[in-house]
Amino acid sequence: MPSLGPMELIIILVIALIVIGPKKLPDAGRSIGKGMREFKDGIAGNAKDDDELVAGRNE
């Protein structure tokens, strides 16, 4: 898989800035980061979530 170089990253950021706009770009970045974190936690299968599910079934 080819890696992204600095020029490709700059192009992606410029396109994102044009499409999203400078005022909403930080919010979009936060949303993407939060979604990636939730996806990663879901794949890893947090023990905390598993314990809550088991406790919920026993009640």
C-alpha positions in Angstrom: 0.0 0.0 0.0 1.6 3.3 -1.0 2.1 5.8 1.7 0.9 9.4 1.6 3.6 12.0 1.2 3.6 15.6 2.3 2.3 16.9 -1.1 -0.7 14.5 -1.1 -1.6 15.5 2.5 -1.5 19.2 1.5 -3.7 18.5 -1.4 -6.2 16.6 0.7 -6.3 19.4 3.3 -6.8 22.1 0.7 -9.7 20.1 -0.8 -11.2 19.6 2.6 -10.9 23.3 3.4 -12.6 24.2 0.1 -15.4 21.7 0.6 -16.1 22.0 4.3 -15.1 25.6 4.9 -12.7 27.1 7.5 -15.3 27.5 10.2 -16.6 23.9 10.2 -13.3 22.2 9.6 -12.4 21.8 13.3 -15.8 20.3 14.0 -15.5 17.9 11.1 -12.1 16.8 12.4 -13.4 16.2 15.9 -16.3 14.2 14.5 -14.0 12.0 12.4 -11.7 11.5 15.4 -14.6 10.5 17.6 -15.9 8.1 15.0 -12.6 6.5 14.5 -12.1 6.1 18.3 -15.6 4.5 18.6 -14.8 2.2 15.7 -11.5 1.2 17.2 -13.1 0.5 20.6 -15.8 -1.5 19.0 -13.3 -3.7 17.1 -11.2 -4.1 20.2 -14.3 -5.1 22.2 -13.9 -3.1 25.4 -14.2 -5.2 28.5 -16.3 -2.4 30.1 -18.9 -2.6 27.4 -19.0 -6.4 27.6 -19.5 -6.3 31.4 -22.4 -3.8 31.0 -24.1 -6.1 28.4 -23.8 -9.1 30.6 -25.1 -7.2 33.6 -28.0 -6.0 31.6 -29.0 -9.5 30.5 -29.0 -10.8 34.1 -31.5 -8.2 35.4 
